[in-house]
């Protein structure tokens, strides 16, 4: 059962300490003291517009009410230096960023200092909560920053006075609907293969990905904090600057550390977001209750219908179409989501779970159709987990490769070019979609 914990004032702004390199003032919008009297609100969102909820799943853990950094900003434990700093979106990608990091359990300081490239001009308060089943698993800190200018690079550091992280940068998404080209990465099923996962992150970075999608099964068992340590430690040098949007696989299993460590919107199981001209949506196909199937299908139908973006891409864990055993196709995904995706104008379905690379011909109702009339179904599930044979040879399977791999999507105004690469950078498959 998810425990929804109210978190008031996700980015309560406080005046920044003067920093020596603070030469260019690009203020965040603010509702501190009821008005932003002496700052110029920037970005398209209303001032201080981050929603105020943080999901922390499951009872029986050390999790308790999120601790606001203020007045605890000066409380540092034995290991207060932030580690595993990583990014995602709980709010609008063009004007916000959510930052998560780890410390020891006793460190309560949860602050982010952020500004333009020129310096960390504003100090914002986040929240923190316990991770895992024991205080030895440490504390998770989360800060949400809203009111940022789209398409802008921001410099930040997290932690608190006496225990700041190194400085990092990220870039907000372009405005929704922007036709500006961008590059995204996709991978899935690392599941204990941290070395391969690190190699994939490096490969994606070499292609300049601006966001990552992960199709689930990051770890063997989602409740084991040490496995999440491996996953996030492998991402040091990559996770601090590029957001990663994940989905719940059967191996995450809706475990508390997955929710606690994932900066995702809404209930963190089914959600959507826009990046430029693409609408991305995900669902959870390892459901907590059977009622979730229909609820998610209804949500997806409404979500897709409400989107005016020309591109619609879904990503999730269990494949609707796959020639790969032992896992094969998932009947619930086929029954609940395929009709909705096809009716809702989805061009591309990205799944994991079957440890290989596969691409179908474009399909509608199970039959091959011109690409613009159907959905191309891809399995991208080779980020470190043991590989499976593609041994069924169904007629809808157009390409199948048993290899560790990742994908890079290049979104242009009039096409998306998807390329699958192996770890050596060889092209396994390339195809183009038009809207
Ligand atoms: Fe799986």
Boltz pocket constraint, residues with backbone or C-beta under 6 A from the ligand:
constraints:
  - pocket:
      binder: B
      contacts: [[A, 217], [A, 249], [A, 250], [A, 251], [A, 317], [A, 352], [A, 353], [A, 354]]
      max_distance: 6.0
